Amino acid sequence: MTGAPASAAGGSGATPVHRGGKLGAAAVNQAGLWNIANILTMVRLVLVPGFVVLLLHDGGYDPVWRSYAWAAFAVAMITDVFDGHLARTYNLVTDFGKIADPIADKAIMGAALITLSSLGDLPWWITGVILARELGITLMRFWVIRHSVIPASRGGKVKTLAQGIAVGMYILALTGPLATLRFWVMMAAVALTVLTGLDYVRQAVALRRQGLAAERVATLEAVAAAADELDRGRRTAGGNAGGADAFVEPAADPEGEAVGEPAVGGRGATEAER
């Protein structure tokens, strides 16, 4: 102890946090639940039922209410871009955000696809392909999560953008050439959905193989290390036992003869006394 007051050592007496140190990194990474990124994710979750109500209002064919539904969908897609960017830029990543963000993404897109198909505006096979791909990739991420994390690819981001534009065009009450254009935009989105899905499958299989190979190597190394340690222990124990036998001298009795070594003629004298 130096006896110096807290103010002399650093001001308030609180434990200083060094930049770049482990304590500083832990403090930076501990983002609270109520941060701007999580709030935007919650807003997107709340928008899902509101979007469905707006789209189905008055039978789902009122152009004005469909415009309102499109606005809600657009806000949801925009917040999807901003909450992830803010979380990564300002270290606002939380466990809640990791779980809620992908749920909110798939909820708004799934709600739009199912509602549009139920209204007869979008073929059900398109909805089935997109939802099957999203569900399959989500399950595949959990399948390989203990080995590695499948990163979001550039193709996946382009796919999300294409889906958002195509679904947005279907939400609006478009007619004429714009109605034809939205069909081809949706076809492009479906093609990207399938291609990026296959790429994710390839990555998942490769990551799982690498992870299993690394686990096998680690297991073999652990077994070899345990065997070496056991062998070293046996050699050490054997050396200690041999050394004890080599350096122990026979004790002498009071008359000067070594205990355990019979004197010459001792056995005969004993028998003669009998």
N, C-alpha and C positions, 0 to 999 in steps of 0.2 A: 504494500500500500504506500502511495506517495504522500497522502495527506492533502493533496491539492483539491480544492472544491470543484464541483461539477462545472461551474461556470468557467473556471480556468482551463478545464480539460476540453471543453467543446461547447459551452453555452448552457443548454437546458438540462444537461444531465442525461438525456435520452441516448440510447445506444445508437451510434452513428451508423448510417447505411452507406457502404462504399459502393460506388458505381462499378459495375462489372463483377462484383463479388457474388457469392452464392446467396447471401442474405438479400442483396439488392435485387437480384433476379427473381427471387421468390416473392418479394414485395411487389415488383412490377407485374408479375404474372397473376397475382391475386385480384382479379377484376370482380367488382360487385355485380350482383344480379341485375340491379336497376341501372344499367348503362344504356347509352343511346342505341347500340347495336341490338341488344335484347328487346328494347322497347319497340324498335321497328319490326322485329320478328313477331312480337305480340300483336302489333297493329295488323300485320299480314294475316295472322290467324283469325283475328276478329273480322277481317274483311271477307273471309270465306263465306260464312252464312249470309252476310249482307249482300254479297255479290249474287248468290243464288236467288235470294228474294227479289232483287232488282231484275234479274234476267227472266224470272218466271212471272213477273207482275203482268196482270192483264192477259194471261195465257201465253206470255213469252213472245208476242208478236208486235208489241207497241214499240215503234222506232225510238221514241223519246226515252222510255225506260231501258231499252237496250243500250242506248247511249250512256245512261247512268251506270249500267252494269259494266260497260266497256271502261268507263273512267275508274271504277273500283278495281277492275282487273289490271288496268295500267298502273295504278298506284301500288298494287301488290307486287307487280313485276319490278317496278322501279325500286321499291324498298328491298327487294331481294338482292339487287345489285349493291345498294349502299350499305346494308347492314354487314355483309361479309367484308366489304372494303374497310369499313370503320373498325370492325373487330380485329382485322389483321394489322391495320396501320397503327392503332392506338392500344394494342395489347388488351383488348376487351373480350378475348376468347374465354368463354365459361362452359361448364358442363351443360348447363341449360341451353346455351346457344348451339352447341354441337348436336343436341338432340332435337331441339325445337325448329331450327332453321331448315333442315331437310324435310321435316314433317310439314312445315308451312308451305314450302315450295311445291311438294307433291299434292298437298291438300287443295291449293288454289287451282292448279292445273287439272287435277282429277275432277274437281267439282265442275270446272268449265267444260271439260270433255263429256262427262256423263250427262250434264244438263243439256248441252247442245245435241247430243245423240238422242236424248229422250224427247226433244222437241222435233226431231226429224231433220235437223239442219246438217248434221255430221254423221256419216256412216259409222255404224257400230264397230266395224272391223278396224277402223282407224283408232278409235278409242281403245279397243282391245290391244292392239299392237303397242301403242304408246304406254298404256298402263302396265302391261305385262313386262315391257322392257324396264320401266322404272322400278317395279317391284322386284324383278329378277336381279337387277344390279344392286339394289339395296341389300337383298339377302346375300349376294355374293361378297359385298363389302364385309358383312359380318363373318362370312366363311373364312376370309383371309386376314381378319383384323388382328389376330394374335401373331401373325407373321409380319405383316406390313400393312400400310394404308394405301389404297389405290388413289393416286392423286387425280384431281379434276383436270382433264385434258383440254386442249384448245378446241378440239372437235366437239367435246361435250358442251362447252360454253356456246359454241356456234349453234349447236342443236337446241339448246335452251332458248336462244334468241329467235331462231326460226320457229320453234313451237309457239313462243309468245306472240310473234307477229301473225302467224297463221290463225291461232285461236282468236286473237283480237279482231281479225278481219271477219271471222265467222260470227263473233258476237254482234258486230254491227249489222244493221239491216242493209246489206249491199245488194245491188242489182246490176244487170248488164255486164259489161266487160270486167268490172271490179269483182263481181261474183265469180266469174271464170278465173280471174287472176288468183283469187284466194284459194281456189282448188289446187292450182299448181304450186302455190307457196306451201300449202299443207302437204302435198306430195313430196316436196323437197324436205320438209321437216320430218316426214315419216322415213324417208331414205336416210337422213342423218341419224335419226333415232336408231335404226337397225344397224347401220355401220358402226356408230360409236359404241353400241351395245356389244357387238362382236369384238371390238377392240378391247373393251373392258374385260370380256371373258378371257381373251388372250393374256392380258396383263395379270388377271387373277390367277390363272393356271400357272403362269411363270413365277409369280411371287410365292405361291404355295409350294411349288417344287423347290425353289430356293430356300424357303423357310424350313421345309422338312429336311433338306440336305444339310443346312446349318445346324439343325437340332441333332441329326445323326452324328455329325462331326463333334459337336460339343459333348454328346454322350460318350463317344469313344475316347475323347480326351479326358473326360472325368474318370472313366473306368481305368484308363492307363495311369492317370495320376494316383488313383486310389491303390492300384496294384504296386506302383513304385513306392508309395508310402508304406504299405504293408511289408514289402520286401526289405526296405530300409530299416523298419522297426525290428524285423526278425534278425537281420545282420547285427544290429546294435545289441539286441538281447543276447545273441550267441557270443558276440565279442566280450561282453561283460561277464558271462558265465565262464568262458575260457580263461579270462584274466584272473578271475577269483581262484580258479583251480591252480593256476600257475604260480601265484604269489603266496598261497597259504602254506606256512611251514608247520610241520608236525609239532605239537606241544610236548614238552619234556616233563617226565614225572619227577618227584622230589629226589630220586636217586640218580637222575641224569640220563635215564633212558627215554627214548622217544615213545610217546603213547601211540599205540597202533602198530608198532614194529616189534615183533616178538624177539626177545634176546636169544642169542645163540645158545642152544642147549636148554632153553627154558622149558620146552615141551617135554623133553626127556626127564628132566628133574621132577616135574610135576607128576608124571606117570610113575616115577620111582617112589615118590612119597605116598602114592596111592597103594 
